Amino acid sequence: MSWWGKLVGGAFGFMLGGPLGALLGIALGHNFDKGLKALPDDSGFASGDRERVQTAFFTATFAVMGRVAKADGRVSPEEIRLAETVMDEMSLDAPRRKAAINLFNQGKLPDFDLDGVIEQFRRECHGRSTLLQMFVEIQLQAAFADGEMDRAEDQLLLDICRRLGISELDYRRLVRMVQAERAFRSGAGAGGGSSRQQQRPRSNAPTLDEAYEVLGVPRSASDAEVKRAYRRLLSQHHPDKLVSKGLPEEMMKIATQKTHEIRQAYERIKETRGM
C-alpha cells in the first residue's frame, strides 16, 4: 500500500512529527503528534521507512515551493500555475491535490518554519543525494515558472542547498541544467543541427549549447565523457530507482520527463558529433 493509502487508512505508525508532521497535519485537518524516529543507518529502507520518506518528500516539496514563490514578496500567477502543473503531472486525485494546495499556501505564510522543515527533510532523506537533488530541481522549476529567477529566489534556494549539503558549484550546475531542460521541454522536437549552431534554428528550438548544459558537460568534452555523463544522469533520474529511495510514486512522471529530456539532449549531441 502506498504512503497515501496508509495515511488515509489510519496506519500512522510511519508518520512524521516535527515541522513536517505539523504541516501535513494542518494540510489534512488532523492532529499528528507522533515523535520523530531516526531512520536506520543503512543503504536500504524497510517498507515503512520508505513510505515515511515519501511522506516527507511530498510535504516538503509543496510547502517549500510556496516559500520559494513568495521569496520575491509576491506569488505570481505563473508560479501558481507551475504548482498546479506539478500537481497535474503527478495525476493527484482530489484529496491529494487539496493537501498539496494547503501545503503550498502554508509555505507562503510569514511564520513558515523553513529552517526546521529543511533540517528535518534532510534527516528524513538520510543524505541520499539523488533525492535531495530531485527536490532542488523541482524547486528550481518553480523559481523559473515566470520565465526567470530573481535574486531573492536565487539566494533562498542557494541557502536551502547549503542546508541540504549541496555545494554552490553543484547548485549553479543544477540551475543551468534546469534552464536548459526548460528549452527542451518547450521545443525539443526541433531536431538536430550543425556543430557550429549557436542560435536557435527556430524560435522555440533548444540550442546545442543547451543540450550540453542538460548533460552538464562542456563542448570540449570527449565522446567518452559525454557518454559517461549521459549514463550517470539516466541512472540518477531513473524513476524506479528514485521511488526505491523514497520519491513518492506520484512523482514518477516528473522523473520520467527528466529522463526523456536527458535522452533528447544526448541524441542532439550524438547527431552533431556523428557518434
N, C-alpha and C positions, 0 to 999 in steps of 0.2 A: 504494500500500500504506500502511496506517495506521502510526502511530508504533509501536504494539504489534507489528504484523506484522513490521516491520523489526527490532524489538528481539529477538523470539524467533527471527527468521530469521538473526540473526548480523550484520546490517548496522549496525555500531556507529559508523559514521562521524559520525553526528549526535549521538552520545551525550554525556552530561554528565560533567564532572569535578566537583571541589569537593564541598561538603557534600551537594548534591542527588544527585550521582553516587554518593557513598558510601552514602547512604541507600537509593537504588534498588538498588545492588549487593548490599547486605545483604538487602534485601527479596526479591530474586530469587535469592540464593545465588550471585552472581557477583562477580568482582573487576574492577571497571571502573576503569581508570587513565588514561582519556583526559583530556588537558589542556583547560582552558577555552578557548573560542574566541569572540571578540566577534561579536555579531550585526551584520549590515550596518546602516549608519546611514541607513536609508530607511524609507518607509512600508509597504513590502511585504515578503513573505517568499519566498525560494526554497523549494521543497518541503521540503528537508531542514531548513531553519531553522524552518519551521512545525512540523514533527514534533519538533524539539528543544524548542520552547516547549510543545507539548502534553505532552511527557515531563516537563518541569519543572513544569507546572501540576498534573498528576496526582500527581507525587511530593510537591510542597509541600502540596497540598490535604489529603491524608490524614495526613501527618506532623504538620502544624501543627494539624489537627483533634484529634489525640491530645494535643498540648501544651495546647490550649485546654481540653479535657475535664479535664486534670489540674491546671488552674490553681488550683482551689479545694482542692487536696490529695487529692481522690479522684475516681474516674471513676464516675459514677452509671450504673445500668442504662439509664436513659433516654438518656444520652449514647452509650452503646454501641449502643443500638437506632437512634439517629439516624445514626450512622456506617453501620450496616447498611442503613438506609433509603436513604441516598445511594447506596450500592453497588447496591441493588435498582433504584433509579431509573435508574442507568446501565446496567442489564442486564449487569453484569460476568460474564464466564464464570469458571469455577473458578480458572484461573491468575491472572487479573487481580484477582479478589476476594481471593485469598490474598496477593497483593502489597500490596493496599490495607490489609488487616488488619495485615500485617507493618509497613507504614509507620506506621499508627495506633499500634501498640504501641511503635515506636521513638520516636515523639513523646512518649510518656509517661515515657521514661527520664530520670533526673536529669541525665545528661550530654548530653542532646539540644542540639545547637548551633543554637538558634533564631535568633540573630543572623546566623550565617553562612548559614543556609537562606533567611531573608528577604532578605538582601542579594543573594544570588545569584539568587533568584527575581525580584526587582525588575529586575536587569540582564537576565535572560533574557527578560522580558516587554517589554523595551525601552521602558518608560514608557507602555505602552498602557493608558490609564485604564479603558477598558471591561473589560479582562481583570482588572486589579487590583481593580476594584470587584466583579466577579463573585466573585473569590476571597474578598473580605471578606464578601460576602453569605452565601456558603456557610459560612464560619466563624461568622457570627452565628447562622445556623440551628442550628449545633452548640451554641453557647452557650445558646440558648433551648430546647434539647431537653428539659430537665426543667421547663419552664414559666416560668422566669425566669433572668436572667443575674446572677450575683453580682458583687460588687465586684472580686474578683480577676480574673475573666474579662473584665470591662469594661476594667480597667486594662491587661491584657495585650493585648487587641485594639486599644485606643487606641494603645499603644506600637507595635504592628505597623503600624497605619495611618500613624503618623508616619514610620516607616522606609520605607514604600512611597510616601511623598509625598502622603498623603491627610490633609487638614486635620481638626481635631477637629470643626469645623462640619459637614463632609461626613460624617464618621463618625457623628455624632449623627443626622443625617438618615437614614443607612442603617439605624441602629438602629430608628428609628421606622417606617421602611418595612418592615423585616423583621417587626417585631411586627405591623403591620397585615396583611401578607401571610399571616401565620400564621392570622389570623382569617378571611381569605378562603379559605384552604386548607381550614379546618375547617368553614366554614359559608357558603360563597359562594352556595349555592343558595337563600338565604332571600328573594331578591327585592329590590324597591326599598323605598320608604318615603317619608314626607313630609319636606319640607325642615327641619321642626322636630325631626325624630327625633334624639335624643341617646343613647337606651338601645337595647340590642339588642332587636328585636322578638321574637326567640326566643333561647333560651339560647346557641345556637351561631351566631347570625347576626351578621355583621360590621356595625358601625355606619357611618353616613355619614361620621363623622369619620375612621374608619379608611380609608375609600375615598380621602379627601383625602390622608391620610398615604402611601398607596401611590403616589399621583401626586406627592407632595412639594410640594403647593401648599396655601395656606390657604383657608378657606371664602370669604374676601373676594376671591379671585382672580376675574378676569373670565372670561367664557366663552372668549375668545381665549387667555388664559393657561392655562386648563385644557387646551385642545386642544393647545397647544404642548408642555406638559409630557407629555401622553399620547403624542404623536408622538415626542418626544425619547426617552422611556423605551422605547417599542417599538423604536426604532432601536438603542438601546444594548444591548437584550437579545435582538435578533434572532438566533436560533440560527446561521443560516448565516454571518452577519457575524462572530459571535464565534468560530466554528470557523476562519474565514479568518484571524483574528488570532492563533489559537493555542489556543483552547479545545479540549480533547480531544473527539473525536466522541462519546465515551461520555457526555459531559455535556450533549449537546444536549437531552435530555429535561428536565433541570433548567431550562435556559434557556427551553424551550417552556412549562413550567409557570409560570414567572415572567411570560411574555408573556400567558398566559391570565389570571393574577390581575390584571395591569395592565388588560386589556380589561374584566374584570368590574368593577373599581373605576370605570373610566371610564363604563361603562354605568349604574352605580348613580348617579353624579353627574349624568350626562346626563339620566336619567329624572327626577330630582328637580328639575332646573333647566328641564326642558322644552326642552332643546337639540335 
